[in-house]
């Protein structure tokens, strides 16, 4: 459990840069002629507080256009790190969604206001929303694929939990003939704030000596609350010291309090060339004993 306070605001701001590269134009840019700013917003609020956010719109078309607002929740895709919308968030119920339209002349700039009323019962933690501007055509209908907006990272003060759970850690098979080992790692965030897991998978031989290593989440992807995170880890080109039974040790570190997850799996590595050599040696022994036995029998006769 950790306590949020304003002194951590700068640290929390860094999460915004994770998904700026995935800023959501939900169609190709030339489908509509308007732009918005800022691309991201971050704020820390208290239960019972009111706070407002603005999205600036510039009508880049050569005709008058109308816009309405829309709020959508998102999560971070565990494989790509890109924001995926259509995910309901409790914070969507906190925003005033009156249906007033903003009308802008060609080249004109305006603002859409999003007023949030944080309930006293709001659970501490992080909430992730998209504040959209949506274009309305001349007939009053919303144009298809015509919304762009700002990513909002909203944090409610109070005690929050960091709880990352390992759902999967497994080796792809129990016997390998080539030095190409794959391990599946799955994590689920059951806490109330995002975490960025990091750590390593270490491969050790029968003597406890390290023979391989791979690091986890070097691109620092975040796992949002209720989110899942999957990765396939690979260790390749190990040396001769890896032959035989192997032990793979997982260490994951996450959160401001440096919580840790540990797990262990085991498997065997017997390279094909060793099998060929052993087969050749065994065959040679069999031939030697067979031929030698026949020779001994002849001399006895």
C-alpha positions in Angstrom: 0.0 0.0 0.0 1.3 3.5 -0.8 0.0 6.9 -0.1 -0.4 9.4 -3.1 0.6 13.0 -2.6 1.4 15.9 -4.7 5.1 15.4 -4.4 4.8 12.4 -6.7 3.1 14.4 -9.4 6.2 14.7 -11.5 6.9 11.0 -11.4 3.3 10.3 -12.4 3.5 12.6 -15.4 6.0 10.3 -17.1 3.4 7.6 -17.8 1.9 10.0 -20.4 4.8 9.5 -22.7 4.2 5.8 -22.9 1.3 6.1 -25.3 1.9 9.5 -27.0 3.2 7.6 -30.0 -0.1 5.8 -30.1 -2.2 9.0 -30.0 -5.5 8.1 -31.4 -6.5 9.3 -34.8 -9.1 6.6 -35.4 -8.9 6.9 -39.2 -6.4 8.3 -41.6 -5.6 12.0 -41.0 -7.1 13.2 -44.4 -10.5 11.8 -43.5 -11.3 15.0 -41.4 -9.7 18.4 -41.3 -9.4 19.4 -37.7 -6.8 19.0 -35.0 -6.7 19.0 -31.2 -4.3 19.8 -28.3 -2.9 18.9 -25.9 -2.2 15.4 -26.8 -2.1 14.3 -23.1 -3.2 15.6 -19.7 -2.4 14.5 -16.2 -3.9 15.5 -12.9 -4.2 14.4 -9.3 -7.5 15.0 -7.7 -9.2 14.4 -4.3 -12.6 12.7 -3.6 -15.3 15.3 -3.6 -13.3 17.7 -5.8 -14.4 19.3 -9.1 -11.9 19.7 -11.9 -12.1 20.7 -15.5 -10.1 19.9 -18.5 -10.1 21.5 -21.9 -9.4 20.2 -25.4 -8.5 22.9 -28.0 -9.8 22.4 -31.5 -8.7 24.0 -34.7 -11.0 23.8 -37.7 -8.5 23.2 -40.5 -11.2 22.8 -43.1 -12.4 25.5 -45.5 -16.0 25.5 -44.1 -17.9 25.9 -40.9 -17.9 22.7 -38.7 -19.6 21.5 -35.6 -18.1 19.4 -32.8 -19.4 17.5 -29.8 -17.5 15.8 -27.0 -17.1 12.2 -26.1 -15.3 10.3 -23.3 -13.9 6.8 -23.7 -11.9 4.6 -21.4 -8.7 2.8 -22.6 -6.2 0.2 -21.5 -2.7 -0.4 -22.8 -2.3 -3.3 -25.1 0.1 -5.8 -23.5 1.9 -6.7 -26.8 2.1 -3.3 -28.5 2.0 -0.8 -25.7 -0.7 1.1 -27.7 -3.9 2.5 -26.1 -7.0 0.4 -26.8 -10.3 2.3 -26.4 -13.8 1.0 -25.7 -12.8 0.0 -22.1 -15.3 1.2 -19.6 -13.9 3.3 -16.7 -15.7 4.4 -13.5 -14.4 7.9 -14.2 -16.7 8.1 -17.3 -19.6 8.6 -14.8 -17.8 11.6 -13.2 -17.8 13.9 -16.3 -20.6 16.2 -17.3 -21.7 15.0 -20.8 -24.1 17.7 -21.8 -24.7 17.6 -25.6 -23.9 21.2 -26.5 -22.1 21.7 -29.8 -19.1 23.8 -30.6 -19.4 25.6 -33.9 -16.2 26.8 -35.6 -15.7 28.8 -38.8 -13.0 27.8 -41.2 -9.6 28.2 -39.5 -11.2 29.1 -36.2 -10.0 27.8 -32.8 -12.2 26.8 -29.9 -12.4 24.8 -26.7 -14.4 21.9 -25.4 -14.8 21.7 -21.7 -14.9 18.5 -19.7 -16.1 19.0 -16.1 -15.4 16.2 -13.7 -17.1 15.9 -10.3 -15.1 13.4 -8.2 -17.5 11.6 -5.9 -16.6 11.2 -2.2 -16.8 7.4 -2.7 -14.2 7.4 -5.5 -11.7 4.7 -5.0 -8.0 5.9 -4.9 -6.0 4.9 -7.9 -5.4 5.7 -11.6 -8.1 6.2 -14.2 -7.4 6.4 -18.0 -9.6 8.2 -20.4 -9.7 9.7 -23.9 -11.3 13.2 -24.1 -12.5 13.3 -27.7 -13.8 16.0 -30.0 -16.2 14.4 -32.5 -17.2 16.1 -35.8 -20.9 16.5 -36.6 -21.9 16.8 -40.3 -24.4 19.3 -41.7 -27.3 16.9 -41.2 -26.7 16.8 -37.4 -25.3 13.3 -37.6 -21.9 12.2 -36.3 -19.5 11.5 -39.1 -17.9 8.1 -39.1 -14.3 7.8 -38.0 -14.1 11.5 -37.1 -12.9 11.7 -33.6 -9.6 12.7 -32.2 -8.6 13.9 -28.7 -6.5 14.0 -25.7 -5.3 11.2 -23.4 -6.2 11.9 -19.7 -4.3 10.2 -16.8 -6.4 10.9 -13.7 -5.2 10.0 -10.3 -7.4 10.0 -7.2 -5.5 10.6 -4.0 -5.5 8.1 -1.1 -4.1 4.7 -0.3 -3.7 2.5 -3.3 -2.5 -1.0 -3.8 0.3 -2.3 -6.0 -0.6 -6.0 -6.7 0.9 -7.6 -9.7 0.2 -11.4 -10.0 2.0 -14.0 -12.0 -0.6 -15.9 -14.1 1.9 -17.8 -16.3 5.5 -18.9 -16.2 6.3 -21.9 -18.3 8.9 -23.4 -20.6 7.7 -24.3 -24.1 8.8 -28.0 -23.6 10.7 -30.2 -21.2 13.4 -31.5 -23.5 15.3 -29.3 -26.0 17.6 -30.6 -28.7 18.7 -27.1 -30.0 19.8 -24.1 -27.9 16.7 -22.1 -28.5 14.7 -21.9 -25.2 11.3 -20.1 -25.0 9.5 -19.1 -21.8 6.0 -17.7 -21.5 5.4 -15.1 -18.9 2.0 -13.7 -18.0 1.2 -11.0 -15.4 -2.1 -9.4 -14.2 -2.5 -6.1 -12.4 -5.0 -6.6 -9.6 -4.0 -3.3 -7.9 -5.4 0.2 -8.3 -2.5 1.8 -10.1 -0.3 1.1 -13.1 3.0 -0.7 -12.7 6.0 -1.2 -14.9 7.4 -4.7 -14.4 11.1 -5.4 -14.9 13.5 -8.2 -14.0 15.2 -11.1 -15.5 15.1 -14.8 -16.4 18.3 -16.6 -15.5 19.3 -20.0 -16.8 21.5 -22.2 -14.5 23.1 -25.6 -15.1 23.2 -28.6 -12.8 26.1 -27.0 -10.9 24.2 -23.8 -10.2 26.4 -21.8 -12.7 24.7 -19.2 -14.8 24.7 -20.2 -18.5 22.1 -17.7 -19.9 20.0 -14.6 -19.1 17.3 -12.5 -20.6 15.9 -9.2 -19.3 12.2 -8.4 -18.9 10.3 -5.4 -20.3 13.3 -3.4 -21.5 10.8 -1.0 -23.3 9.2 -0.2 -19.9 5.6 -1.0 -20.9 3.0 -0.3 -18.3 0.3 -2.7 -16.9 -2.8 -0.7 -16.1 -5.2 -1.8 -13.3 -7.2 -4.9 -14.4 -4.8 -5.1 -17.3 -2.8 -8.2 -18.4 0.7 -8.4 -19.8 2.2 -11.3 -21.8 5.6 -11.8 -23.2 7.6 -14.7 -24.7 11.2 -14.6 -23.6 14.0 -16.3 -25.4 17.5 -17.5 -24.5 19.6 -18.7 -27.4 23.2 -19.8 -28.3 24.2 -21.2 -24.9 27.5 -22.9 -24.5 28.5 -26.5 -23.7 28.1 -25.8 -20.0 24.3 -25.8 -20.5 24.1 -29.5 -21.5 22.0 -31.6 -19.1 19.3 -30.6 -16.6 18.7 -26.8 -16.5 16.9 -24.6 -14.0 15.3 -21.3 -15.1 14.7 -18.7 -12.4 12.3 -15.8 -12.8 12.6 -12.5 -10.9 10.1 -9.7 -11.5 10.3 -6.4 -9.6 7.5 -3.8 -9.8 6.0 -0.7 -8.0 7.3 2.1 -5.9 7.9 -0.3 -3.0 9.9 -2.7 -5.2 7.7 -5.8 -4.8 9.0 -9.0 -6.2 7.7 -12.1 -7.9 9.8 -15.3 -8.0 9.3 -18.6 -9.9 11.3 -21.6 -11.0 11.0 -24.1 -13.9 13.2 -26.9 -15.0 13.9 -28.8 -18.3 16.7 -30.7 -20.1 19.0 -29.7 -22.9 20.6 -32.5 -25.0 22.1 -31.1 -28.2 21.6 -33.1 -31.4 25.4 -33.2 -32.0 25.9 -34.9 -28.7 23.2 -37.5 -29.5 25.0 -38.2 -32.8 28.4 -38.5 -31.1 27.0 -40.8 -28.4 25.2 -42.9 -31.0 28.5 -43.2 -33.0 30.5 -44.2 -29.9 27.9 -46.7 -28.9 27.7 -48.1 -32.4 31.5 -48.4 -32.4 31.6 -50.2 -29.1 28.9 -52.7 -30.4 30.9 -53.3 -33.6 34.2 -53.8 -31.7 32.7 -56.2 -29.2 30.8 -58.1 -32.0 33.8 -58.4 -34.2 36.1 -59.1 -31.3 33.8 -61.9 -30.0 33.8 -63.6 -33.4 37.6 -63.4 -33.6 38.0 -64.9 -30.1 35.6 -67.8 -31.1 37.6 -68.6 -34.2 40.9 -68.8 -32.3 39.3 -71.1 -29.7 38.3 -73.4 -32.5 
